[in-house]
């Protein structure tokens, strides 16, 4: 269902679309300005330092950076040494991790080897059982080999 728009019918479609485009741009600009104003005021009210202290900190940091770029013997050299030290520490940690990983890989390989040995032993036992079951005297499940029991009875009687 289409709604009736009085401006569209009174002024024509072109004028109406032009007005909508101008209003949209104008509304966005006003919202942006209000948002910037509110953000600036909120930032100033919630700032942890006063303006003078903040400016001093920024100036100090800028001076430190400019000295380090000039290659001065002060903070710049110390910064390079710290970076080199941290890099060396990271390399040492990576070497340790590399050793740990290779040790764990060795353990996993050993576990796989033992598991494969166990599996092969189990398979050999299963094969032996199947071979024993296939013996000709055991074809009839109702037959029992009494010779094994006879030997045990003879040994028990001798004692």
Secondary structure, 3 states (H helix, E strand, C coil): CCCCCHHHHHHCHHHHHHHHHHHHHHHHHHHHHHHHHHHHHHHHHHCCCCHHHHHHHHHHHHHHHHHHHHCCCCHHHHHHHHHHHHHHHHHHHHHHHHHHHHHHHHHHHHHHHHHHHHHHHHHHHHHHHHHHHCCHHHCCCCCCCCHHHHHHHHHHHHC
